[in-house]
Amino acid sequence: MKTVCGIDFGTQSAKVVVYDYEGRKVEGEAQVPIEMIAGNDGTREQKAQWYDEALDAAFAGLDAGLKQTVRAVGVSGHQHSLVPLDAEGKAVYRVKLWCDTSTEAECRELTEAAGGETRIIAEAGLPMRPGYTAPKVQWLKNHEPDAFARLAHILLSHDYINYLLTGNYTAEAGDASGTALFDVRGRVWSSKIAALIDDKVARCLPRLLGDGEPAGKVSAAAAKRYGIPEGAVVSQGGGDNMMSAIGTGTVSDGFLTMSLGTSGTLFGFSAKPVIDPKGDLAAFCSSSGGWLPLLCTMNCTVATEEFRALFGLDVRAFDAEGAKAPIGADGVVILPFFNGERTPNLPHGRASVNGLTAANFKRENIARAALESAIFGMRIGLQGFAGLGFKAKEIRIAGGGAKSKIWQSIAANVTGLPVRVPRTGEAAAMGGALQALWCAERSSGNTAASIESIVAEHVALDDGATVMPGEASIRAYDAAYVVYTKYLDALSPLYR
């Protein structure tokens, strides 16, 4: 048996999947939780040491014989997180996460230094937002000068896992494009943006890999530590959204992936750069050669998890409760900004329940409104795609929320597009495995291997799970979305 391994470092857990690409079957998987440090100022951090420990535990959870069949490894990681290392590869400070909103002042500082948001977007394709990496580097300089003085390597989470596997400091265009330190049109680091922070920053950025170029091979130390073969190819990897794009088959024009996790993302492959002058859609690159315009909301499954815990319901019971309520939740609207928000840009956002009356104050309406709020946030992105000329054919849904039948239905009817569900639930880990297979085939001289052909062969969609939108439901959600936007427009000034 020949296998490839996909690793996905999410915000809350690390997952490892071993995929038999000849038998087209996942033969083994393991998952371990990862903690988070949270502060009322928007701080969301982890320790690099926890990543080391999580990778140890995840591989320890796999069969030893199965691990020896691994031919190649591909890594997915949550985007934008700053893993700051010294010259010896040791962390100089904690990892600031994508959902950390404590860097609002640094965003203003860098935007002003660049001459305004228009110039930032012209250079990097992105505005400065608290979630991105560049303001985190500026924050480290401003608040932890001793750590900044020792800074030698600026890595993202998946780059750090690649480093643990290979000993090499590398990056690739997909994940790098989410740092705001990158020229997305030219697919190179931006020396101009780096210099806004400090002259040393450009020297701390890792070497960029070409499309399909491996990050290296599993080192002797990593082979001994994790029980996988020394010399196995380690692909370039990528951000979790870029890997989910591969894992759901979004590697050609017209397809969108909607990922429902702690954060919500909506993204589609494009053969050319898609730059949003308003900055609502992030102008990312893909990790398969191309571009991946993307909308990110910071509060997707957060509201449902918070209200589910408050009501003492499991996931299935909460969905059933929400299904009792009509579309639009009888006028109840939830703004789900428990973690602040990126799109719209409300770093100080707060969650709220709106539109309550004595008649509609029911548990089923609150459950329905929480479910709908996640998809209403995505509709902003769909409008952005349409405005920039991106013609969507269908949505492929991924993430933990993809298993929810009611969410599948809400997504289809809010967007007006068919929703299809990949059979493999772990899209990011599967994407890492398939990118690893692509890289291994290329490394062995199979120049005919393309990411498109590999995805076509290995990404199975459950035809029975295709959800089609209905005209009456689309009209009802159009009306409900108007109510949602009224509350959003009215309350947003409080959070800016």
N, C-alpha and C positions, 0 to 999 in steps of 0.2 A: 504494500500500500504506500502511495505517495501523497503527502499532505502539504498544505501551506497553513500558516498560522496568522490569524488576525488578532491584534491587541487594540482594545479601545479604552482609553483613559477618559472617563466621563467626570462630571463634577462630583458625583456622589459615589461612584464605584469604578473599579477596574475590571474589565472582562477580557478573557482570552478564549478564542474559538479555534479549533483545529479542524480544517476542512479537507476531506478526501476529494480531490478534484477529478479523479478518474471515476470514482463511484458517485460523485456529486452528492455528497452527504456530509453533514457535520458529525464528526466522530467523537468530539469531546469539547466541553466548554466549562469554564470556571469563572466565578465572580466573587469579588471581595469589596467590602465597603471602604470608603475614604471619608474622613471627617472634614469639617470646615470650621474655620475661625470667623465669627461674624461680629461686627460692631455697629452701633447705632449711627455712626458717621458714614455708613456705606461700605465699611471694610469687609471684604470677603477674601480670606486667605487660606492657604494650606502650607504644609511643610514639604520640601523636596524629599526629606527622609521618609515621609509617608508614601511617596511614590515608589521608592526603593522597596519598602516593606510590602506594599500592595502587589508589586510585580513578583516578588518572592512567593507570596502566599498564593497568587493566582496560578503560577506555574506548578507550585507544590500540589495544587488541587487536581492536576491532570495525571493520567496514567503514564508511568515512566516509559513503557514501551512505545506508547503512542507518540510521545514527545520526540523519540528518536527517528520518527518517520518524516519530520518536518524538513522540507526542502528550502523554504523561504518564509520570511516574516515581514508583515506590514503593520505599521502602527498608526492608529488614529488617536487624536487628543483634542481636548476642549481648546478652542481657539483663544488667542489674545493673551493668554496667561504669561506673565513674566517670571521665568526661572533664572535668577541672577547668580552666576557662578564666578568663583575666583579662578586664578590660573591653574589650580590643581583640580578643578572640576567640583569644588565644594560650594554649597549655597552660601551666599553672603547675607541673605535675608530670606524671609518667607516668600512663597509664591503668591503674587497678587492675581486674582482670578478674573475671568471675563465679566463676572457679575459684580465686581468691585466698583463702586461709584464714588469713592473717596477722592478721586483725582479731577474733580470738576475745575478747581482752581488752576491745575496744571494744563487742562485743555484750553482755558482762556489764555494762559501765559504763552503757550506754543502758537495758538491761533494769532495772537497779537504780534508775536515775534515774526511770523511768516507774512504778515501784512494783510491778514483777514482770511475768512473761511473760503472765499472764492479762490484765492491763491493756493491754499492748502489742497483743495479739491483738484485744481489744475495740476499740481505736482504729484500728489499721491493717489488721486481718484477718490479719496475719502475725506470727510471732515474730521476734526479731532473730537472724539467722543470718549467718555470715561471708560467704556469697555475696552478700548484698544490698548495696545502695548506701549506706544510712544509716551503717552502721559504717565504711565506707570514708571517708566525709566526716569522721567523728569521728577516724579514724586520721590523716587529713591534718592535722587540727587538733593532734592530740597529738604527731605525729612530724615534721611539716614546717610549723611555725608561720609561717615567712616566706611559703611558698606559700599557706597558708590565708589570710593577711592580704591577698594579692592576688586571692583567689578572688572572681569576680563572676558566673560562670555555671556551674551544675551541669547537665551534659548526660549522657545515655546515648549509647552508640555510634551508634545510628541517628539520634538527635537531632543528633549532630555531623555526620553525612553530610548530613542535611537542611540544616544550617547552611551547609555548603560549597556546596550547590546553590542555596540561596535567600538566604543572608545573614540569615535569621530564627532567633531562639532560640525553639523551640517544643517541646512534648511532647504525648503523647496518653495516654489512660487505660490502655491495655493494658501498654505498657512501663513507664509510671510506677508502676503497681500493684506492680511487682517491686522497687521501691526501698526499701520499708519507711518511706517518707516520705509515704505516700498513704493516704487513707481509701477503701478499696475499695467500701464500701457507698454512700457519697455521691459517689464518682468525683471527688474533689477532693484537692488537697494537704492534708496534715495539719499545721497550724500548731503543734499540740501536740508532735508528734514532732520537727519541725524545731527548735523552741525548746529541746529537750533537748540539742541539739548546740551551738547558738549562735544569738543573736538575728539574725545576718546571714543564716542559711541560707535562711529563707523568701524573702528578697529575691533569692537566687541561683537560685531555681527558675524554670524557663521557663514561659511562658504555655501553659495547657492548651487543646488544640483540642477542638471538639465532634466527635461521630461523623460521619465523612465530610467534615469540614472540611479543606481543603488546608493544608499547611504553608506554601505560597507558590507562587511560580513560578520557573523557572530564570532566574537573574540573567544579565545581560550578561557578567559576568566568568566565570561558570560555563559559559555557552554557548561562549565563546571557548576556555576551558580544556579542556572535555571533548568539544566538537564536536557537542553536541545543541542543539535549537532554543531560542533565548531565548523566554521566556514559556510554555514547556511547564509544565503543572500538576505540582506535586510533592505527592503525597498525604501524609497524616499519618504513614504508615509504621507501624512497630511492632517489638516484640521478635521474635526469630526463631521462638519458639514460636507467637506470635500470627499471624505471617505464614504459618507452616507450617499452622496451622489453616485459613486461607483457601485455601492451595494444595492442601490435601487434601480440602477440602469440609466441614470440621468447623465449620459455622456454624449448626447447629441441634441441638436436644436429642437425646441418645442416642448420638452418634458419638464415638469416642475416636481420637485420633492418638497413635501411639507413634513417637517420633523416636529413631533409633539413630545417634548421633554420638559425639563425644568425651564429651559428657554424654548421659544418657538422659532422655527426658521422656515422660510419659504425661498427656494432657490432653483435656478434653472441653468442648464448649460448653454453657452453661447460661443460660437466660433470667433467672435470679435469682442473687443471690450465694450461693456455697457456701463457708461458713466452717468449717474444721476446727479444733475446739477443741484438738486435740493438736498442730497445726501441721505435720503430715506433708504434707498437701496445701496448696500455696500458693493462697491465695484471690485469684487474679489476675482482672483484667478482660480482656475480649477487645478486639481492635482493630477490631471490626465492630459494636459496640453489644451488650453483653451481658457475660457473665463466662466465665472460662476456668480452672476449678480444675485444678491441675497438680501432678504429682509430678516432682521433678528428682533424679536421681542424678548424681554428678560423675564416675563411672567406668563408662562404658558400653562403648565399643569400645576403651577403654584397655588392658584385660587382654589381649584378643585381639591387639592390635597389639604389645604387649610380648612375649608368648610367640611370636607369629609371627616377630618379629625374632630372638628367641633361637634358634628352631629353623631359621631361614633359609628360611622358606616364604613363597610369595606368598599372596594372599587365597584364591584358589581351592584351592590345595593344603592350606591350613590348614583350610578348611571340609571338604574331603574327608577329612582326618585325623580331625576331630571326628566325622564321620558314621560312622566305623568303630566308635566306642564306643557302648555302650548308653545309654539314658536314665538320668541320674544318674551317668554316668561311672564306673560300678563303684565308687562310694563316694568318689571324689575330689571335693573341694569347694574352690573358689577364692573367697576374699573379695577383691574386686578393688580395694581402696582405695588405689591408687597415688597419688591426689591428695587424701588425706583423704576425707571424705564429708559430704554434706549430709543425705541421708535414707537411713539413720538419721543423726542429728546427731553425727558423729564427725570433727571437724576434724583430729584427730591420727591418724586411721586409717592403717593400714598394710596392704598386700596380703599374703596368705598362701595357701599351698597346704596343704590339710588332708586327713586320711584316707588318707594314703599307706601302702601295704603293699608287701611284696616281690612280691605277685601283681598289684596294680593299677598299679604304677609304670610306666606306658606313655605314650608321647607322645600317642596318640589320646585317652586319658582326660583328660590335662591340657588338650588342645585342646577337648574337649567341655565340660569343667568351666568353661573360660574363656568359651565361648559361652553356656553356661547361666547363668553368674553375672550377665550383663547383664540377662537377662529376669527372673531371680529378684528382682533389685532393683526391677523394675517391679511385681511382684506385690503388694508392700507398698502401692503406690498404688491398685491395683485393689481391694484390700480396703477401703481408705479411701473410695473412691468408693461402694462398695456400702453401707458403714456410714452414709454421709450421704444415702442414698436416691437416688443417681444410677444409673439403670438403663441399662447399656451394651448396645448392639445389635451392634456390630462394631468392629473396630480397623482403622484405616488407617495403614499403616506408611510411615515416611519416613526420610530421612537416609541416610548412606553405607551403613549396615548393612542397609537395606531391600532391597538387591540380593541379599543372601545367602539362598539357598533354605533352608538349614538354620536360619537365624535366623527366617525366616518360619514354619517348622514349629514351632520351639521356642515362639515367641510365641503361636501359636494354641493349643497344647496346655497351656502353663503358665497361660494366661488362660482357656481354655475358650471362646474367642470366635472367629468367623470373622475372618480377616485378609485385607484387600484392599490392593492396591498401585496407587497412581496411576501413570499412564503417564509423566508428567513427573517425572523424578528429583529435580529441584531444587525441592522444595516451598516453601522459604522465599522464594527469588527469584521463583517463579511466584506465590506469594501476594502479594508486593509488586507484581508486574505487574497482577494482577487487582484489588487495592485501588486502584491507580492508574487503572485503567479505570473502576471504580465512581466514583471521585472526579471524573474527567474528564467522565463522563456527567452527573453531578449539576451540575457547574460549567457545563455547556452548556445546562442547563435541563431535562434529561430526568429529571424527578422520579419517573418510574415505575421507574427503574433501582434495583435493590436488590442487596445483596451476595449474597443467596440466589439470585436469578435469574442473576446473572453466574457464580457458582460452578457452578450447575446446567448452564449452557451450556458452560463452558470447562474444568471439572475432569473429565478422563476417567479412569475406573478400568479397569484391565485385568481383565476378567471371567475370563479364562483363568488369571490368577494368584491367584485367590481360594483361600486355604488353609483348609480346614475342620478343626476339632479332631476327634480320635478318642477314644472312651471309654477304651480301654486305655491310650493315651498320657497322657490326663488323669490317670488313676489312678496311673500310674508317676511322673508329675511331682509329684503331690500327695505321694507318699512321698519323693521326692528333695528337695522343698522343706522337709519336716520336718527332714531331715538338715542342709540348708543353715542353717536357723534355729537349730539346736542349736549349730553352730559360731559363728554370729553372736552369739547370746546369751552364749556362754561367753567370747568374745574381746573383745566391746565394752567391758567395764570397763577393759581395758588402754589404750584409746584416748580415754577421756573426761578 
